[in-house]
Amino acid sequence: MEERVFAAMATAYFEAAENLFSYSSEIFWLFRPLFWIVSIFYGAFLLVCGVFFFILIIFDYCGKLVDRIRMFIFDSMRDAAEATNDSFFTFLFFPIWVALLAPFFLLSLLIPKLSSEKDYFETGDFFVAIFSGGCFGKTGRILLVTCKNTFSFLDYIHWLFKPIVLVIAILYSMVLLLLAACFYLLVPLDWISSLLDRIRRGVIGISEWLAESVEENFFGYALSPIVMVCLSPLFLFILIIPKFSGTPMDLDVS
């Protein structure tokens, strides 16, 4: 499983504890016993914090499961939408399939997530979500594509059957447009979701920077562990803010 936020936080605290002893081993031998004592004292607190974040990795696995459920439903909707105008069978049944899946996908998006893909943080962009890059915006577009393809099927049938197909397409489009409107109204949740991901990335970045600074110089050795321990409740509070919707990375789509 890809590393997620709680796994990344646990790793940062464990590395900080390890770096304490790495720095101590580079000190002049006469002062090493004193630094070892300090390292053991600091390291104990860092390990406790790290273990606590490690226990919360269960939320990472839950987040991964939620993403897989969302991806499965999303892929089913997208494939059906693109194939709607392939044949009379797909024209007749695929829009119904997309419309039936939409409420289930909406429910999956409203499941609160306390975790995110760490890889997303490297490429995610808050402004992507603003321009319909999040799950709600993408689902709205799928529903519009389905609606469009129901009418484009008219180009492939004999003129004698067009009135009947047109009536069916109009009925389908009314339902699809209503569902699309519902999803587009929830696009602000995409914005909030992307913003939370950026905040989580900031928390991880600060933790990793502090962990690395422990072995860089004396001030990092003396102060960074204290800062990490003191900030751990704040970090935890930020990370457990539930995230609704999702990012393109959650769906593995661009």
Order of alpha helices (4+ residues) and beta strands (2+ residues): alpha-alpha-alpha-alpha-alpha-alpha-alpha-alpha-alpha-alpha
